Structures are given as C-alpha cells and as structure tokens.
C-alpha cells in the first residue's frame, strides 16, 4: 500500500526510472510522445490511451500528431497541475499539485499505461517498463517546493546529460522565457521571484551547480 496519501491542493515530487535502470526514452520521438501523453491523459474525460485517440482522430488516414489537438484540450477537466517536469534517458521527475480527488494516482496510471504500450509496441518488447510503482514525496513547505523546482528543472544538468539550454525535455526553458510552453503552471514558483525570469534562472543555476557538485563528490567518496 502506498505510504503517501495524496490530498487536493498539496504538492508532490513524483519520480520513477526504467526497470533495471534501462532507457525509457531512446530518441526525440520518444520524448515527444511522452510530452504528448502527459498533456492528453491529464483530463478526467480521457478514458483511452493516446494511441487510440490518434487512431480515432485520423479517421482511417495517417496518424496525426497529438500536438495538433492540444488547443482542443484547453477546456479539459484536469486531474493535476503540472508545476515542473524533466525527462531523462532512464528516469523522469514531476512536481504535481493534485486538484481532483485521486487525481495524481489516476494521472500517473494513465500516463504509465499509455506510454508503456507505445514503447513496448515500438521496440517489440513486453512487460513492465518502469521500476515498480512511481515514487512520491509530499512537499510540505514552500522552501522545499522552491528547492525541488530547481532540482527538477536542472535534473538533466545534475546528471550530466546536457546543459539546461540544450535540453528541451524539461520545463526549464519555459521558466526562463526561452519557450512559450503551455504544459506547466509556473505562477506558484515565478511569483516568488517577482515574475522575474532572470532571478529564477540564477536561483536555478546556483542550486543546480551545487547539487551537481554534491552528486559528484558523493560518487568519488563511494569509489
């Protein structure tokens, strides 16, 4: 039984990785599909997976990108608010705010099932894609929320995949004004920096660098 009890109006750090630490995103199309799926399943009315939605929309023609339908989902009845996210080759992170009863559990269930079906079909594999159930931590203070926003938005940098400016599969570009993304609700974070994206960029960079150095130091100590 899950230890965390999700409550409406509360914030949670949600994360998981591939089973046996395997890759869950192998190329740009996989990352794009994950982002499409996140958008699509965050709706009380979306009962099918993204693949079924695409087939229905295509009406017998070639599959359409779900990005063509994003505008049509603006009026969706959301399950969660997505504050931050980062998708890395073998793991992912979210900060989510639950806004509907059972919203986080339902959102993550639909997301996991839909993306796993896509990945297994594409790569001719079967079985679980993720390492058990997703992990969750209740964010119980504003200071922790700000700290975790920097951790999630800088996660690719912390793990050495790429610098933030060159990693489009996270919410960092949206926070610093380099992309006009609609996926995240940024106000709770940026509002505390007077909506000054440069102030948040500095905060994020400083914390990201500290966490990256800390991670490297711990690795050398273990070696």
C-alpha positions in Angstrom: 0.0 0.0 0.0 1.3 3.5 -0.9 2.6 5.4 2.1 1.8 8.8 0.6 -1.9 9.9 0.8 -2.5 12.5 -1.9 -4.6 15.5 -0.9 -6.1 18.1 -3.0 -4.2 21.4 -3.1 -1.0 19.8 -2.0 2.3 19.5 -4.0 4.2 16.2 -4.6 7.5 15.2 -6.1 6.8 12.3 -8.3 9.5 10.2 -10.0 10.5 6.8 -11.3 13.0 5.1 -13.5 13.2 2.3 -16.1 13.2 -1.3 -14.9 16.8 -2.4 -14.3 17.8 1.2 -15.0 17.1 0.7 -18.7 16.4 3.5 -21.1 12.8 4.6 -21.3 13.5 7.3 -23.9 15.7 6.4 -26.8 15.3 9.3 -29.2 13.5 12.6 -29.8 10.3 10.8 -30.9 10.0 9.0 -27.6 10.4 12.2 -25.6 7.9 14.0 -27.8 5.5 11.1 -27.3 5.8 11.3 -23.5 5.0 15.0 -23.6 2.0 14.4 -25.8 0.8 11.7 -23.5 1.3 13.9 -20.4 -1.0 16.5 -21.9 -3.6 14.1 -23.2 -4.1 12.0 -20.0 -4.4 15.0 -17.7 -8.1 15.0 -18.2 -10.9 13.3 -16.4 -12.6 12.6 -19.7 -9.7 10.8 -21.4 -10.5 7.2 -20.9 -8.5 5.8 -23.9 -4.7 5.8 -24.4 -3.1 8.3 -26.8 -2.7 5.7 -29.5 -6.5 5.0 -29.6 -7.1 8.8 -29.6 -4.7 9.2 -32.5 -6.4 6.4 -34.5 -9.9 7.9 -33.9 -8.7 11.3 -34.9 -7.0 10.0 -38.1 -10.4 8.5 -39.4 -8.6 5.9 -41.4 -5.9 8.3 -42.7 -2.3 8.6 -41.5 -1.7 9.1 -37.7 -1.8 12.7 -36.5 0.4 14.3 -34.0 -1.4 14.9 -30.8 0.2 18.4 -30.8 -2.4 19.3 -33.4 -5.1 18.7 -30.8 -3.5 20.5 -27.9 -5.6 23.6 -28.3 -8.7 21.4 -28.2 -7.7 20.2 -24.8 -7.6 23.6 -23.2 -11.0 23.1 -21.7 -10.2 19.7 -20.2 -11.1 18.8 -16.6 -7.6 18.5 -15.3 -6.6 15.9 -12.7 -3.4 17.7 -11.6 -1.5 20.9 -12.2 2.0 20.2 -13.6 4.5 22.6 -11.9 7.8 21.2 -13.3 9.0 18.2 -15.1 12.2 16.6 -16.5 12.5 13.6 -18.7 16.0 11.9 -18.8 17.0 8.8 -20.7 16.3 6.4 -17.9 14.1 8.3 -15.5 11.7 11.2 -15.0 10.7 13.8 -12.4 7.5 15.8 -11.9 6.2 18.3 -9.3 2.4 17.9 -9.3 -0.4 19.6 -7.5 -3.5 17.4 -7.0 -6.7 19.3 -7.9 -9.2 16.4 -8.2 -9.7 13.5 -5.7 -7.5 10.7 -6.7 -6.0 12.9 -9.4 -2.3 12.0 -9.1 -2.9 8.3 -8.9 -5.2 8.3 -12.0 -3.0 10.7 -13.9 0.1 8.5 -13.3 -1.7 5.3 -14.0 -3.0 6.5 -17.4 0.4 8.0 -18.2 2.3 4.8 -17.3 -0.1 2.5 -19.2 -0.3 4.7 -22.3 3.5 5.3 -22.7 4.4 1.7 -21.8 2.0 0.4 -24.5 3.6 2.8 -27.0 7.2 1.9 -26.1 6.6 -1.8 -26.0 4.9 -1.8 -29.4 7.6 0.4 -31.0 10.5 -1.7 -29.7 8.9 -5.1 -29.8 9.2 -5.8 -26.1 6.8 -6.8 -23.4 6.4 -6.5 -19.7 6.8 -3.6 -17.3 8.8 -0.5 -18.4 9.2 1.1 -15.0 10.8 0.0 -11.8 7.7 -0.7 -9.8 5.2 1.9 -8.8 6.1 5.6 -9.1 7.7 7.1 -6.1 6.2 10.1 -4.3 7.2 12.7 -1.6 4.9 15.2 -0.1 6.3 18.7 -0.4 5.5 20.1 3.0 7.0 23.6 2.9 7.4 26.5 0.5 11.2 26.4 0.8 11.1 22.7 -0.1 8.9 23.5 -3.1 11.3 26.1 -4.4 14.3 23.9 -3.8 12.7 21.0 -5.6 11.7 23.2 -8.6 15.4 23.9 -9.1 16.2 20.2 -8.7 13.7 19.1 -11.2 14.3 21.9 -13.7 18.1 21.3 -13.5 17.9 17.5 -13.3 19.4 16.8 -16.7 22.3 19.1 -15.9 22.8 17.5 -12.4 23.0 14.0 -14.0 25.4 15.3 -16.7 23.2 14.7 -19.8 23.3 18.3 -21.1 23.1 21.9 -20.0 19.6 23.2 -19.5 19.5 25.4 -22.6 20.1 22.4 -24.8 17.7 20.0 -23.1 14.2 20.6 -24.4 12.6 17.7 -22.5 12.2 19.6 -19.2 10.3 22.7 -18.1 13.4 24.8 -17.6 13.1 26.6 -21.0 9.5 27.6 -20.1 10.6 29.1 -16.7 13.4 31.2 -18.2 11.4 32.5 -21.1 13.1 30.5 -23.9 9.9 28.7 -24.8 6.2 29.5 -24.6 5.2 26.1 -23.2 1.6 25.5 -22.0 2.2 22.3 -20.1 3.2 23.9 -16.7 1.6 26.2 -14.2 4.6 28.3 -13.4 3.0 31.1 -11.3 3.5 29.5 -7.9 7.2 29.4 -8.5 7.9 32.5 -10.6 5.6 34.6 -8.5 8.0 34.3 -5.6 10.7 35.8 -7.8 8.5 38.8 -8.7 7.9 37.1 -12.1 11.5 37.9 -13.0 12.7 35.0 -15.1 16.3 36.1 -14.7 16.1 35.9 -10.9 14.7 32.4 -11.2 17.3 31.4 -13.7 20.1 32.5 -11.3 18.4 30.6 -8.4 18.1 27.5 -10.6 21.7 27.6 -11.9 23.2 28.1 -8.4 21.2 25.2 -6.9 21.8 23.0 -9.9 25.5 23.6 -9.8 25.6 22.9 -6.0 23.6 19.7 -6.5 25.7 18.5 -9.4 28.9 19.1 -7.4 27.4 17.3 -4.4 26.5 14.3 -6.5 30.0 14.1 -8.0 31.5 14.4 -4.5 29.4 11.6 -3.2 30.3 9.4 -6.2 34.0 9.8 -5.6 33.6 9.1 -1.9 31.8 5.8 -2.7 34.6 4.9 -5.2 
